[in-house]
């Protein structure tokens, strides 16, 4: 298991996170309004990885998270599949240039039946660009729709490609359970398949969901765990569903990103519980 911090394209607060980046060799970069208001436009990430590698010679792996709005993988395919084609080619170029692992996260808003009808064949062709490389596409589960089983694992199983995996967000699991007013573990046992989780989970987004909410009041979404006991409960969910032998990325919203104090606390507690 690797424990990776998360920062933004401008590396805000990275000094606080640096001990963990150097120790485990990895980090995730979140890109925000990189498209300057243009919906589903390409965004530039090569120069940011170049700068990061120069800053952290120990770097072995980086995950890129595209802008949060209007960047679900099926939306990009619908607008212009060449955007993804160029991104995949750039990912391979970056990986080869720096001899590091490079991953790209994409969300999806449609269920598996729609993917079968609309995207799977296109994704299968796109993934050929990555074959033989150290690049992975990781599809992340979200929470604001009601598929019966976790779509991203269904996609991964259907394509069963060595460069396609899943990013499991535990906050999103809590949100879904809270929406349907079920205990999170009870809901997880309905929603997730342990074998698929073990086979296809490449990384986890790890954070706390406050006040049995996470979706109405955004201040309760993806925050740092209050204490070790609550963090351990979420880590035990990962253990039950075979998701601890992967990259665990602390994705923590906080008031002061320049200090990253909440994420640093999360990293320290997670390392203590995991070890």
Phi and psi in degrees as a GROMACS rama.xvg file:
@    title "Ramachandran Plot"
@    xaxis  label "Phi"
@    yaxis  label "Psi"
@TYPE xy
-111.228  143.341  UNK-2
-112.995  111.558  UNK-3
-112.299  138.738  UNK-4
-79.4196  174.248  UNK-5
-132.386  135.187  UNK-6
-136.985  -168.387  UNK-7
-110.492  178.754  UNK-8
-61.2503  -26.41  UNK-9
-95.1914  6.85114  UNK-10
62.1692  33.8496  UNK-11
-63.1868  126.854  UNK-12
75.6808  12.1316  UNK-13
-66.4082  -24.3028  UNK-14
-60.6562  -38.9897  UNK-15
-65.504  -35.9319  UNK-16
-86.1457  -12.4133  UNK-17
-56.8554  -37.9507  UNK-18
-57.4917  -37.0024  UNK-19
-77.4467  -36.4818  UNK-20
-61.6366  -44.9001  UNK-21
-70.3286  -36.867  UNK-22
-67.39  -45.3044  UNK-23
-100.688  -15.7046  UNK-24
83.4854  15.8733  UNK-25
-148.029  163.158  UNK-26
-160.356  156.02  UNK-27
-111.255  138.584  UNK-28
-110.498  123.423  UNK-29
-95.0122  124.747  UNK-30
-98.757  135.76  UNK-31
-107.712  -108.601  UNK-32
-87.03  60.4904  UNK-33
-80.467  -15.0633  UNK-34
-93.4736  4.63055  UNK-35
51.852  44.9247  UNK-36
83.6906  -6.46222  UNK-37
-85.2925  123.343  UNK-38
-70.0042  128.409  UNK-39
61.6665  32.4234  UNK-40
-85.5019  156.775  UNK-41
-61.4376  155.525  UNK-42
-134.387  151.27  UNK-43
-93.7959  127.65  UNK-44
-131.705  -11.3381  UNK-45
-61.5081  -44.7738  UNK-46
-65.3989  -30.5474  UNK-47
-69.2604  -38.5201  UNK-48
-69.4581  -39.5976  UNK-49
-56.7516  -46.5752  UNK-50
-65.6282  -38.4175  UNK-51
-66.4678  -42.8118  UNK-52
-63.2985  -38.2122  UNK-53
-65.5052  -36.5829  UNK-54
-73.7146  -36.1554  UNK-55
-126.604  85.7849  UNK-56
-59.9391  -22.4075  UNK-57
-76.9873  -4.85632  UNK-58
-61.0662  130.479  UNK-59
-115.504  -21.1542  UNK-60
-155.506  139.786  UNK-61
-138.325  138.584  UNK-62
-110.693  133.771  UNK-63
-104.259  127.896  UNK-64
-110.83  114.13  UNK-65
-63.9003  172.915  UNK-66
-51.1829  145.285  UNK-67
-72.382  -31.0067  UNK-68
-97.0459  134.958  UNK-69
58.2732  44.3385  UNK-70
-136.938  29.6271  UNK-71
-68.3185  145.652  UNK-72
-60.6418  -35.8281  UNK-73
-70.2421  -28.4063  UNK-74
-69.0628  -41.1685  UNK-75
-66.0876  -42.3695  UNK-76
-59.1058  -42.6742  UNK-77
-66.1656  -36.9583  UNK-78
-74.0053  -54.8005  UNK-79
-165.344  103.839  UNK-80
-62.1148  -20.4222  UNK-81
-67.5153  -22.1696  UNK-82
-61.2963  -46.8144  UNK-83
-67.4547  -39.9492  UNK-84
-57.5456  -46.9271  UNK-85
-67.2685  -38.5199  UNK-86
-62.9629  -44.1954  UNK-87
-61.1524  -41.8124  UNK-88
-64.8616  -39.3761  UNK-89
-66.9767  -37.3428  UNK-90
-61.0433  -43.7168  UNK-91
-64.0364  -42.3158  UNK-92
-60.3167  -45.2881  UNK-93
-64.4501  -45.6829  UNK-94
-59.1811  -45.0697  UNK-95
-68.2603  -39.6094  UNK-96
-61.4906  -43.8015  UNK-97
-103.712  -2.72002  UNK-98
54.7681  49.7055  UNK-99
-130.323  163.041  UNK-100
-79.8433  136.553  UNK-101
-130.883  131.983  UNK-102
-126.23  151.172  UNK-103
-127.381  128.917  UNK-104
-92.3865  136.097  UNK-105
-131.178  138.538  UNK-106
-85.4571  168.408  UNK-107
-143.965  142.507  UNK-108
-109.989  -4.0966  UNK-109
-109.32  157.867  UNK-110
-85.4975  176.852  UNK-111
-64.5416  -37.0311  UNK-112
-60.2645  -40.1396  UNK-113
-66.2775  -39.6867  UNK-114
-61.9974  -40.9269  UNK-115
-59.8644  -37.9833  UNK-116
-80.417  -27.8501  UNK-117
-117.258  -40.569  UNK-118
-118.24  -25.6734  UNK-119
-58.1332  -45.3975  UNK-120
-63.8871  -38.0531  UNK-121
-66.7757  -42.2879  UNK-122
-63.579  -40.0442  UNK-123
-58.8055  -41.5914  UNK-124
-69.2229  -42.6018  UNK-125
-62.347  -38.3751  UNK-126
-64.7459  -19.797  UNK-127
-61.3331  -27.6444  UNK-128
-61.7354  -30.6449  UNK-129
-92.4942  -9.49628  UNK-130
-60.2821  133.678  UNK-131
83.0434  0.856243  UNK-132
-103.989  173.529  UNK-133
-98.6  36.3678  UNK-134
-113.705  136.879  UNK-135
-128.77  140.38  UNK-136
-97.0298  128.856  UNK-137
-121.748  119.989  UNK-138
-91.9085  129.198  UNK-139
-102.762  134.845  UNK-140
-68.1024  139.405  UNK-141
-116.741  -166.622  UNK-142
-131.14  -13.7964  UNK-143
-95.0506  41.5962  UNK-144
-157.616  166.778  UNK-145
-113.898  48.5722  UNK-146
-69.2954  151.854  UNK-147
-77.1618  -37.5179  UNK-148
-119.951  159.654  UNK-149
-69.5919  112.361  UNK-150
-58.2134  -41.6325  UNK-151
-63.9468  -32.3714  UNK-152
-72.5404  -33.4845  UNK-153
-64.8573  -40.2214  UNK-154
-64.2738  -46.9995  UNK-155
-59.7736  -41.6827  UNK-156
-66.4617  -41.9537  UNK-157
-65.0178  -40.3645  UNK-158
-87.3649  -33.5602  UNK-159
43.3121  56.6997  UNK-160
-110.046  140.451  UNK-161
-66.7475  -9.513  UNK-162
-112.578  12.9412  UNK-163
-126.691  123.778  UNK-164
-140.744  -167.483  UNK-165
-123.245  148.4  UNK-166
-111.368  116.202  UNK-167
-97.1123  121.58  UNK-168
-100.989  113.379  UNK-169
-73.779  -27.6177  UNK-170
-63.2749  -40.0203  UNK-171
-65.2697  -33.7621  UNK-172
-62.0398  -46.3683  UNK-173
-61.0556  -42.1081  UNK-174
-58.0513  -45.7653  UNK-175
-62.7135  -44.2604  UNK-176
-62.2312  -39.8525  UNK-177
-67.6283  -36.8532  UNK-178
-60.806  -42.0032  UNK-179
-94.5778  4.96376  UNK-180
58.3131  50.8784  UNK-181
-123.208  154.223  UNK-182
-58.3435  138.688  UNK-183
-63.2479  -37.443  UNK-184
-71.1638  -39.5994  UNK-185
-60.1575  -44.1924  UNK-186
-66.7831  -42.3773  UNK-187
-58.8624  -37.4113  UNK-188
-68.6835  -22.1878  UNK-189
-85.1357  -34.9225  UNK-190
-90.8595  -29.4374  UNK-191
-113.487  151.3  UNK-192
-110.979  119.089  UNK-193
-60.8355  -37.8375  UNK-194
-67.1126  -42.0568  UNK-195
-67.248  -38.6204  UNK-196
-60.3337  -43.0014  UNK-197
-66.1047  -40.475  UNK-198
-77.0041  -35.955  UNK-199
-115.888  -5.21455  UNK-200
-77.3486  115.63  UNK-201
-98.7621  -33.4379  UNK-202
-148.272  160.286  UNK-203
-125.047  135.419  UNK-204
-92.1811  120.824  UNK-205
-117.676  125.549  UNK-206
-167.094  -179.241  UNK-207
-105.547  151.957  UNK-208
-118.909  114.261  UNK-209
-87.5555  153.132  UNK-210
56.4902  32.266  UNK-211
50.5097  39.6499  UNK-212
-129.203  -117.141  UNK-213
100.202  -9.38657  UNK-214
-132.19  -24.0794  UNK-215
-87.7215  -59.5337  UNK-216
-93.5894  107.484  UNK-217
-63.2553  -18.818  UNK-218
-71.153  -10.2537  UNK-219
-96.6781  0.790142  UNK-220
-99.1007  123.361  UNK-221
63.3299  44.2675  UNK-222
-102.952  173.397  UNK-223
-71.2526  146.355  UNK-224
-62.6658  142.906  UNK-225
-68.9055  -37.8815  UNK-226
-153.407  173.212  UNK-227
-64.033  -36.3989  UNK-228
-62.6509  -44.7086  UNK-229
-67.3721  -38.3631  UNK-230
-63.4058  -41.1151  UNK-231
-61.965  -36.6264  UNK-232
-60.0966  -43.1484  UNK-233
-70.151  -36.2452  UNK-234
-65.4822  -33.9952  UNK-235
-67.0585  -31.3582  UNK-236
-63.3647  -44.8688  UNK-237
-58.8824  -41.5065  UNK-238
-63.5846  -44.7324  UNK-239
-60.8528  -34.0888  UNK-240
-103.153  23.6489  UNK-241
59.0748  40.8721  UNK-242
-120.574  31.6906  UNK-243
-103.189  -14.803  UNK-244
-93.0562  63.24  UNK-245
-159.54  -173.085  UNK-246
-82.4427  125.981  UNK-247
-109.999  119.541  UNK-248
-111.705  123.166  UNK-249
-77.8603  110.712  UNK-250
-110.652  86.1101  UNK-251
-115.79  120.685  UNK-252
-79.2546  139.896  UNK-253
-152.803  165.999  UNK-254
-73.5448  -35.9325  UNK-255
-120.567  93.3724  UNK-256
-73.6886  -19.0204  UNK-257
-68.3778  -27.2634  UNK-258
-96.5915  -28.0028  UNK-259
52.7499  32.7018  UNK-260
-67.4265  -36.2868  UNK-261
-67.9202  -41.005  UNK-262
-68.0758  -38.3749  UNK-263
-60.895  -42.2931  UNK-264
-60.3914  -42.8424  UNK-265
-61.6516  -43.3684  UNK-266
-61.5551  -43.7708  UNK-267
-63.966  -46.4529  UNK-268
-65.72  -42.3393  UNK-269
-62.0519  -44.0071  UNK-270
-61.923  -39.7529  UNK-271
-64.0164  -44.4146  UNK-272
-71.5413  -41.0746  UNK-273
-69.782  -26.9862  UNK-274
